C-alpha cells in the first residue's frame, strides 16, 4: 500500500481536531511529515469530494467543510488511492511460456481485488470522527487542544 490513504486521513483528522480553523499547506506538511506539494495534491482530491474548503489571502489555507462523522474512511480511500492494495508493478511476464510467470499477475489481481472489497467493507463503518476520538481518547487531550507537531 502506498501512503496516499493514510495521508488523506491524517489531513482530515488534523483539520477535524480544530473545527473552523484554517491551516496552510506548510503547516499541514510539517504535521504529516511530507512536503507541501504532496499536501496540495491530496487536498485537491479531498476538496473535490466537498470535504475541504479553502480560504485565500493572509491567514488562508484549508479547513474542514464537512462533518467529520459523515466522512467514511472507505470514501476517503476511494477518493485518495483506489487500488492501493495492489502493487504498482506486478511480477512475471504475461507473454512467457511459463504458466507461473504468465499467470501470477492475473491470479494475484483476483486476490488483491477480494482483499480490497473486505478492506472497504471494514472502513465503511469507520469515520474521520472515530479516528479523532481514538486519538483524543488515547492521549487524554481536550477537544480543543492542538496536538503538538
N, C-alpha and C positions, 0 to 999 in steps of 0.2 A: 504494500500500500504506500502511496505517496503521502505527502503531508498537507495536501490541499484541504481535505476534510477537517483534520484537527485544527488547522489554522483558521478556517472559517468558523468553527465552533468557538475557538478561543476569542476571536474578534467579537462575535455576537455576545458571548458571556461577559467579556470585559465591558462592553457598552451597556449591557443589561444591569451591571453592578452599580452604575451611576445614572439612573434614568434622567433624561433631559440634558445630560452633559454631552459636550462635543469634544471629540478627540481627533487630532490631525494624524496623518499617516506616519510621521516621525515618532510620535508618542506610541502609536499602536505597534509600529515595527519594533520599537525598543521592548515593549511588553511581550510581544510574541517571540522575540529573538530572531527577527528576519529583517529584510530590507524594505524600505518604503514602497518601492515599485511593486513588490510582491503583494503588499497590503492593498495597494490601489487596484491591482488586478482582481484580487479576491473580493474586495469591496464592490467592484463593478458587478460581479456575479450576484452578490447578496442584495445589492441595490435593485437589480433587475427583477428580483422576487418581491420587492416592496418592503423589505425588512429594514433597510438602511436609508437614511436621508442624509443630505449634505447641506452645509451652510458655507457660503463663500465669504471671503474677506477676513479681516482681523478677527481672530478667535474662531475662525471657521474650521470645518472638518466634518467628521462623520458622527451621526447619532442614530440610536435605535429608534425606528419608526413603528415597529410592530410590538405587540405584547409578547414578551419572551415565553409565556406559557402557551402561545399559539404556534410557535416555531418548532416543528418536529425535526429531530436530528435526521430522520430519513429524508426529509425535504432538503435539508442543508447538504446532505451527502449527494443527492441527485443534482442540486444546483452547482456544487463545487467540484465534483470529481466522479461522476457516474462511471462505473467500470474500474474504479480504483483498486479493487482487489486483484484484478487481472494484471499480470506483469506487462510492462510496455513491450518487452521483447520476449518472444517465445523461443523455445529450444527446438531442435530438429530442423529438417528441410522437407517441405511439402512435396518436392519433386524427387525425393530419394526413393530408391528401390527397397530400402529397408522399411519394413512395416512399422517398426517402432519410431524411427526418425520421421517418417511421413505422417504418422497418426497421432503422435504425442500432443501436438498443439491442439487439434480438434478435441481430443479426449479431455485435456486439461481445461479447455474453454468451457466444456459442459460442466465440469466440477466448479470452476470459478463462478459461472452463472448461477448455479444452485446455491453456492455459498453466499453470493450477493443477495439472492432472494431472502435467505434466512437473516442476513445482516440487516437488510431493510425492514423486515418484519419486526425485528427486535427494536431498532431505532425509531420505528413508527410510534412506539409508546414512550419515548423519551423526548423531553423538550429542553430548550435552552434554559428555561427557568429551573428545571430539575437539576441541570448541571450546576447552575449558580447556587442553588440551595445546598447541593452536596459540598461544594467548596466552602461556602459561608458557614455551614454547619460544622464541617471538619475543622476549620480554623477558629471558629468561635468569634468571628468578626460580626460587627453590626451591619445592618443592611446598607448604611450609607458610608461606611468606612472604605476608603480607597486602598486596595491591596497594593503592597509595595511591588515595584518592578523587579 
